[in-house]
Amino acid sequence: MKSRNIAIVAKKELSGLYAEKTIVFAILLQLFIALFSSFLMVGLTAMYDPNAISGYQGVEYGIGYVGEKEGGLYSIIDDRRDLAAYRMDLDSAIASLKERQISAVIWVPPTLPDDEGPIVVTLYTLQNDIQSSIVEVKMKEVLLTFEEELRSVRSERLMMNPIKLNFPDTRGGSNYFEFVFGLLIPLLVFMPAIISAALIIDLITEEYQSGTLETLLSTTVTYSEMLWGKILACILIVPVQSAAWLALLAANGIVVQHPVEILLHVIFGSMILILIGAFCALHYRERTSAQFIFSTAVVVVIILAMAVPYNPLNLLVRLAVGTIGPLHWMILSGIVALAVLLSILLNRYAERIGLLPMR
């Protein structure tokens, strides 16, 4: 094979990449996610774990307080900087809540802290509302504080001394960074690999379905050179996209460790997916069938890969935070060896296909 011919085919495919509307849309979608990752993180984190953003003190939420006493729970709410308690009757409080003049309503019965019966507190919030999720977390902290006060008042009722458990002090982790490094970075980095693997199927089957393969092979370009030129074009766009995503994340204040090593893993990992896609395209020569078989094969590959301890997701996360050490080089060697083996098999299959008459 001549490298010059492979480069010519790759250049041709890269120049015509803008015509693939689905691929361009997917790239623009990733670009949007990377550009506004900080903004998206706040909203997405609030959806799956409101407690992660409960510590923000920039807004004071009004709480309608319905009760007889102003001590105890009322004082706990009013002493916080992020909450403000307003004495109201229940009907007025509910109406104000529906009009979003206040963020929640709490109804406290006239039961005294040292009474025998339990104190049943009712909290009213709006359904399906992000602000309500935040307020509920803050009110949970208030109720836990109130519960501790009640335990202190009613501690004389204990018939036996409780066993004290001493736990070591721990530093609470940030769900924000768990979400960024555990999901966002692997998603952005691996997405170009999946896009390129799907793209190689389109590039190969298009030659068969449009009838341009015979014209292409009538030049000095051989069948294998045509194939590897398309594969090269698909591989080249992977590090460009991944590097752009990492740079945009850094611009959003998310610093990723070992970016070069991450790109190496992504390049050779994407090469394996692209080669699998090329096998499917060469065998079926029809886009729909090839894409279906490729999608099924990718699901199987991902399931098998995730079953091992150092799977691609775990590997990327540990590389991004800098905790894996030199072990990843051994893993990269195995990935490179697998990519080389698939390349040899694909080249032999392409040579055999190239000898067959065009259908």
N, C-alpha and C positions, 0 to 999 in steps of 0.2 A: 504494500500500500504506500502511496505517496502522500506525505504530510501536506504538501501544497494543495492537492485536490481536496483533502479532508478539510483544510482551512477554508477553501473556497466555498464548499457546501455549508460549513458552519456559519460563515459570514452571510451567505444568502439566507439561511434560516433565521439568523438574528435580525437581519434587516426587515424581514417580513413578519416578525413576531407581533407587531402591533395589530395585524389583521386577526389575530386570535382574540376575539372579544372576551371570551370566558376567562382566559389567562390574564388579560390586562385588568379585568374587573377584580379578579382575585388578588392581584398585586396591589391595586389601589386600595382594596379593603385592608390588606396588611399594613399598607402605608398609613391609613387612617388610624388603625389601632396603635401603631408605634408612635405616631405624632402626638396622639392624645392619650397616651397610656396613663399619665398621672391622673387625668380627669376621669378616665374610665375606671381606674382602680378604686376610687372613692365610691362610685356608684355600684360597681359590681361587688365590692367588699361589703357594702351596706346590705346588699340583697342576701348574701349567703351567711354573713355574720355581722349583725348590727353592733355587737359588742366591740368590734374592732374600731369603730369610729365614735364610740360613746364618750371618749375622753375629750372631744373637741369642745372648747368653752366659748366659742365665738358668738353663740346665740343664747339668749335667755328665753326659755319656754314658759309660758304662762300655764299654771295649773289651777283649775277651779276646785276649791276646797269646800266640801259640804260636810259639816260636822258641828258638834256642840262645843268641843274644847279647842282652844288655840295652842295648847301645849303639846308636847310629844311629837306626833307626826307632822303637825303644822309647822313647828319650829324647825324640824329637820329639813323640810322642803324649802322653807323661806331662807334658811341659812346658806343654802347652796348658791353659787354664783350663776349657775346655768339654769336654775329653776326659780320661779316666783309664784307664791301662793296667794290666791285671791278668795276671800270669804264670799260665798254665794249660796243661794238656795238651789236645790237640785234641778228644777225646771229651767231656771235662768242659765245655769251652768251647761246643761245639755244643749240648749238653744245656742249658746255662745260657741260651744264645741262644733256644732253643725255648721255654723257660719265661719269657722276657723279663726275666731277671735282669741281662743285659747287652744292649747295643744292637747290637754287631757282634763278629765274630771275624776276626782277621787272622793268617794263617800265613806266617811268614818262613823261608825255607830257610837252611841254614847257610853259604851262599855269602858269602865275605868281600867287602867293597867293592872291593878291588883285584884280585879274581880275574878270569880271562879271560872266563868265561861270564856271561850275563845273570842278574840276580836276579829270579826270578819270585815275586811276592807274590800271595797269594790272599786275597780279602776275602769273608767270609760275612755276609749280612744277611737279614732277613725280607722276603719278597715282598709286594707290594701293601700297604705300610705307610708312612704319612706320616712317621713318625719315622725309618724307614730311609732315606727320601729325604733328610732333613736330614743324617743321619749320613754318608751316601755323599758328600755335598758336602763335609762337613768332612774326611772321610778323603781326598778328592781333594786338598785343600789340603796334608794331611800328606804324601801320596805325591809331590806336586810339590816340596815342600821336600826330601824324601829324594832325589828325582831330581837336584836341584841339587847336593846333597852328593856324589852318585856322579859327576856330571860333573866336579866339582872334583877328586875323587880320581883319576879316570881321564883327566884332561886331558892328561897327558904322552904318551898314546898317539896324539894327533892328529898327522897327518903334515903338516898345513898349518894356518896360522892362520885361524880363521874371520873372516868379515867382520862387523864390528860395525854394527848399524843403530841409529841414534838417532831415536827417535820422540818427538814432543812429549808432555809430560805432559797427561793428560786426567783429568777428574773423572768417576768412574763414576756413571752415572745410576741412579735408583731405579726398579726395576720396579714397585714398589708404586704410585707416582704415575702411571706409564705406564698401568697397568691401570685406575686410578681415572679419570683424565682421558681416556684413549683409548677406554674401553669403558663403564664404569659410568655416567658422567655422560650421554653421548649416549643410552645405553639408557634411563635413567630419564626423560630429558627428552622423547625422541621417543615413548616408549610411550603417553603420554596422547593424542598425535595419532592414533596407529593405533587406539587404543581408541575414540576419538570418531568416527573415520571408519567403523568397524564399527558403532558405535551408531546413526549416522544411517540406515543401511540398515534396521536393526531398527525404528526409529521410523516410517519411511515405509511399509515393507512391512506393518507391523502394522496400519496403518489400512486397507489393502486387504484383508488376509486376515481381519481380524476384522469387517469390514463397518461400521466406525465412521466412515469418511470422509464418507459422505453425511450422516450426522447432524451431523458437525462443520461441513460446508459449508452446512448449512441455517441456521446462525447468520450473524452479520455477518462472519465470518472468510472471506476469499477463499482460493482454492487457493494462490496465491503467498504469502499471509501465513501460512498453515498451514506451508508448506514452510520459509520463512525463520525462523519461530519455532522449528522443530525444529533447523535449522542453528545458530541463535543459542545454543540450549541446549547443543549439542555443542561449540561454540567456547568457551563460557564455562568449561566444566570443565577445559579444557586449561591455561590459565595458573594456575588454582588448584592443580591437581595438580603442575605443574612447579615452581611457587614453593614448594610444600610440600616437594618432594623436595630442592630446593636448600637450603632452610632446615634440613632434617634432615641433609643432608650437612655443612653448616656446624657443626651441633651435634656431629657426629662428628669435628670438627677438619679438615675438607676445605674450604678456602676457595676459592670460585669467583669469578673476576673477571667483571666486566660482566654481572651477573645480569639487569638490565633489558633489555639488548640481546639476550641469549639468549632471554628470554621473547618479545620482539618477533618474532624469527626463528621461534620455535616456533609462535606464534599464527598467523602468516600461512602458514607451512609446513603446519600442521595444517588450515588453512582450505582449502588446495588439495586435500589428501587427503579432507576432508569433502565438498567439492564433487564430487569424482570419485565418492565413494560415493553421493551424492545422485543423480547422473546414472544410475548403475547401478540404484538402487532405483526411480527413476521409469520407467526403460525396461522393466525386467523385472517389477516389482511382486510379486515372489516372492522370499522370503528366501534360499533355497538357491542359486538361480541368480545372484542379485545378489551374494551374498557370494563365490561362486566367481569371477565375472568381475572383481569388485573386487580380490580377492586376486591374480589374474593381472595386472591392470593395475598394482597397487602394486609387484609384483616388477619389471615392466618399467620403471616410473618410477624405482625405486631404482637399477636397473642403469644407466640413462641418467644419473641424477644423480651416481652415484659415478664416472662416466667423466670428469667435468670436474675441473679442478684444485681449485677451491674448492667441493667438494661439501659437503652438509650436515654430514657427520661431521667432516670437516676443519675446517669453519667453526666448529662448536660447540667443538671441542677448542681451537682457537686463540683463540676468544673466552674460554673458561674460564681459559686461562693468560695472557691479555692480550698476545698477540703478533701480532694481525692488523692493528691500526691502523684508519684510517677506511675502508678498502676495503670492509668489510662493509656499510656504508651503501648503496653502489652495488648490492651483491648483494641487499640487502633491498628496494631500489627495484624490482629486476627481479621479485622474488618477489611483491611487492604488485601490480605490474602484471599478472602472470599470474593472481593471485587475482581481481582486478577483472574481467579478461577472462572467466574461467570463471564469475564471478557473473552477468555480462551474458548469457552463453550459456545458463546454467542458468535464469535468469529467463524468457528467451524460450521455452525448452523447456517450462518449467512452465506458462506461459500457454497454450501450444498444447495441453498435456496436459489442462489444466483445462477446455478447451472440448469435449473428447471426452466421450462418455457413459461412465459408470462401468461397469466390467466386473466 
